[in-house]
Amino acid sequence: MNTNHKSVRRLLGIVCQALLIIFILGFLFWQAAGNPEFYKMLGRDKRWGFLFLAVVCNLSSVMITFLRWRWLVRVLDIPFSYREMLRISSIGYLFNLAPAGIVSGDLIKIFLLARRYQGVNERITASVLIDRVIGLYVMFLVSCTAIFVTGFYNRPETIARVSTQIVLTLTIIASVCILLAMLPGVSGSTIRNSLKRIPYCGHFLAKMLEAFNVYRSHLLTLLVSMIVTFPVHILQSWCIWSVARGFFDNVTAAGAIDHIVMHTIANLTSMIPLAVGPYEAVLNNLYPLYLGDAAIGIGLVTALGYRLCCIVVAGIGIGFYLTNRREVAAVRDDLEKPDVE
């Protein structure tokens, strides 16, 4: 394919992706507009201090994840400066916010860093995979802790019982898998080949085991990375709480710790950022548990505000993307090659 055709295709792709993002945000606004709470929120004075706090909480949580990945990379003897961390992580975060059909931000991070340091692709991939696993596993732990501390597990509502069972089950399964991965002999090729035969998730589990093997001699780094991840999910939950306090007067009955329960449960239903439906729907159904039927619609508007906070923070990545668009374009070309899975 010649250069002109490739440029036209990329331009059309960017236009389609932009239209898709606009459509998703428009759909969220349309859903929110169908609830009386949306118009109440527009008509009342906003608490701008809480809304500013929401952006600060979100930005702080994102920066901690950037630092966590840097630690996981540097422990593998890969030089990774703070400037490179901010540049590559911000671009990756920007792409992760994009809807389905756009190259994953994790792949962008892997290839951007691999272009700077040749011959360490496997280690870089391992760092991204382990980074994801730590974030997800700690989210399980935070959610379980908040569920028991607040007594959410005792609520009689169906959504409370089902979500509690799901979170507890996934936490137990994840804990068992991590403990098994630490046992001697589990990391052998025989085990990895056996895992690959498991339908749907076998290859992913095998890759995760390989990634864990890279960090077997760096367990302290894994432990520290887990510890610093707890504030990540707490800050994101406080972001939701701050958005709700900024928009509405009647959410004080649901405190900051209750928002940890609601945010983590809703987030575990939708791991793809800006996915339409699951996160918003679950959060919208959880608010009435605390605030009564009058709170129907508050969760949807609050989720929309949270998405907008994420977009504001992603503005950092836009600047890096514009100044590194040639390098990002080259990475996307590499990802589009047939031999890249």
N, C-alpha and C positions, 0 to 999 in steps of 0.2 A: 504494500500500500504506500503510495507516494506521500510526501510531506503535506501537500495541500489537502488531500483527502483525510489524512490523520488529524490535521488542525480543525477541519470542518466537523469531523466526528466528535472531537473533544469539545468544541464549542457547543454543538448540539447537546452533548451529554451534560455540560454545565447548565445550559438553559433548562433542560428537562429536570435536572436535580433541583435547581432553584424553584421551578414551578411546583415540584413535589413538596418541597419544604413549605412554600406558601400555602399549598393546598392543605397540608396537615395542620398548620397553625390556624388556617381559616376554619377547618373542620372543628378544631378545639374551641375556637371562638363561637362557632355556630352552636355547638353542644352547650357551651356555657350560657349563650344567649337564650337558650330554651328554659333556663331556670330563673325564677324571680330573684334569687339571691344575686345574680349577675347585675341586674339593674339596680338593686339596692346598693351593691358595692360601688357602682359607677356614680350613684347619686350622693353618697355620703363622703365626708372628709376622710382622706387617707392618713394613716399614721406613718409618715414617711421615715421616721426613725426606725420603725420595725422593718420596713421594706429595705432600707439601707443595710440594716443588720442582716437581713436575709442574704443579700448579695455578699456581704463580708463572710458569713458562715459558709456559703457555697464556695467562694474563692479560697478560703482557708482549707476546706476539706480537699479541694482539687490540688492545691499546692502540696499538701501532705502526701497525696498519692504520687505526685511527681518526684518528691524526695525519696519516697519508698522505692520506686523503681530505680532511681539512681544508686541507692545502696545495693540493691540486688544486682545491678550491672557491675559496679566497681569491685564487688567482692570476687568477681570472676576475672580479675586482673585486666579489665577493659577500662582505659582512661575515659572518663565521662565527666566533663566539666559542668558547672552549674548553668552556664550559658547554653551549652548543648542540651542539657536536661530541659531547660525552659523552652527552647526552640522546638525540639522534637516532640516533647510531651504535649505542648500547646497545640501543635499541628495535629497530633494524634487525637487529642480531646475534641478538636473541631470536627474531624472526620467521624468520630464516634457519635457525635450528636446528629449526624446526617441520617436520613431514613434509609431503609433497605435499598440496595441497588448501588450505593456508593461504597467505594473501597473501605474496608474496615480500618479504623484508626490504629488498631494493634498491628496490622500488617504494614501500615505506613511507618509506624515507629520502628519495626524490625528492619525494614529495608533502608530507611534513612540512616539508621545507626550502622547497619552493615556496609553501607557505601563508604563510610568513614573508616571503618576498621575491618579489613578484609580477613577472611579465614576464621571468623568467630561467629558465623551465622547460627550454629546450633546453640551456642551459649547465650546469644542474644534472644533467640526464640525461647529458650528455657526461662530467661529472666521475665519475659512478658507473660508466659503461661503461669509461672509461679506467682507473679504479681496479681494476676486475675484470680487465682485460687485463694490467695490470702485474703483479698478483698471480699470474695464471696463467703468464705468460711467464717470470717470475723462478723460478717453481716448476720449469719445464722446465730452466732454466739450472742451478739448484741440483741437480736430479736428475742431469743429465748430468755435472756436475762430480764429484759423489759417486760415480757409476757408474765413471768413469775413475780417480779417485783410489784407490778401494778395489779396483779390478780386477774389479768385478762383471760387466763385459761379457765376461770370459774364462770365466765359469762355464759348465759344460757342460749344466746342467739346462735343461729346456725353458722353464720359467717365467722363468728369468733371461735366456735368449736372446730370447724373444718380447717381454718387457717392455722390454729394452734397445732392441730395434729400434723398438718403438712410440714410446718416449720420444725417441729420436734423430730419428726421422722427423717427429714433431710439432714438435720444436724447430727443425729445418731449415725446415719449412713456415712456422712462425710467424715465424722470422727473415726469411725472404724476403718475407712479407707486410708486415712492418714496414718493411723497406728500401724496398719498392715504394711504400708509403704516403708515404714521405718525398720521393719524386721529384717534381719540378715537373710540373704538369699532370695528375697522377694524381687529384687531388681534385675534378676538374670534374664537372659534372652528368652528362655523357655516360658517364663511368666508373661513377658511382653508379647510373645507370639500367641499365647493363649488368650490374652486380653483382646488382641486384634480380631479374634474370631467372634467376639460378642457383637451381635447385630446393633447397628445404629451408632453406638457409643464406643465400640471396641478400639478403634484407631485413636480416638481422643484419649481414652484411658491409658493406652500404651504410651502416647506422647507425654502425658502428665507424669507417668512413672519415670520416663527418661529424663524429664525436666527435674524431677525431684532428686534423681541420682546425682545430677550436677551439683546440687546443694547439700549433699549428704555430709560433707566436711565443713559446712557453714551453718550449722543448726542455730548458733547464737544469732546470726543475721536473720534467719527466719523468725526466731522468737521475737526479736526487737521489731521486725517488720510487722508482725502480728499485733504487738502492743500498740504501736503508733497508729494502727488502722482503726482501733476502737474510736478515737476522736473523729475519724473521718465520717463514720455513720452517724455518730451523735450530732456532729455539726450539720450534716445534711438534714437530719430530722429537725434540728433547730431552725434550719432555713425554712422548712415547711411551716413550723410553728410561727415564725416571724412573719411569713407571708399572710397566714391566716389572721394574726393579730393586726397586721397592717391594713387588711381589707375589711374585717368584720369586728363587731362589738361583742357578739355573743359566743365567742369561742374560748372564753377563760375557763370554762368547766373542763376543757381538755387541755391539760397542762403540757409542759415541755416533754416530760417522760412518756405521757400518753402518745405524743406525736412520734416518739421513737418507735413505739409499737406499730402505729398506723403506717409510718413511712417504710419501715423495713418489711412489713408484711406485704404492702402494696408493691414495693420494689422487687421483691422476690417473685412476683407474678409477671414481671416484665423486665427482662435483663437488657433489652435493646432500647437505648435512649430514644425518646420521641416516638415510641411505638404508640399507635392510636388504640386506645381501649383499655387494656388490663390495668395499668397503674391508675389511671383516672377513675375507672369504674370501681376498683376496690377501695380507693381512698374515699370516693363519694359515698360508698356504702358503709364505711367505718365511722364517719363523723356522726351519723344519727345515733350510734351506740352511746355516744357520750353526751350529745346535745339534744337528742330527741328528734322527732319528725321535722321540726322546724329547721333542722340543719341540712335537709335534703338540697343538694346543689352546691353547698359550701365546699365540699371536697373537690368537685370538678373545677370550680373557679380557683381554688387554692393550688391545685395541680397545674393549672395553666400559668399561674404566677410563678410557680417553681420552675417550669420549663423556660419561662422568659428569663429568670435569674441565670439558668444554665447558659442561655444564649448570650447574655451580657458577659459572663465569664469567658465564654468561647471567643469573645471579641479579641482577646489576647492572641489567640491562634490565627485570627484573620490577618493581623499585622505580620506575623512570621510567615504565613502562607504567601502573602503578596511579595515579600522580599525573597522568598525561596521557591517561587512557583515553578521555575525551570527544573530544579532538583526534584520537587514533588511530582512534576509531570513525567520526569524520567523514571521515577519509582513506579508510577502508575502504568507506564509502558511495560516495565519489567513484570508487573503483576498480571498484565493482560496477555503475556506470552503463554502459549499452550503448556509449556513445561513447568509453569508455576502453579501449584495447587492452592 
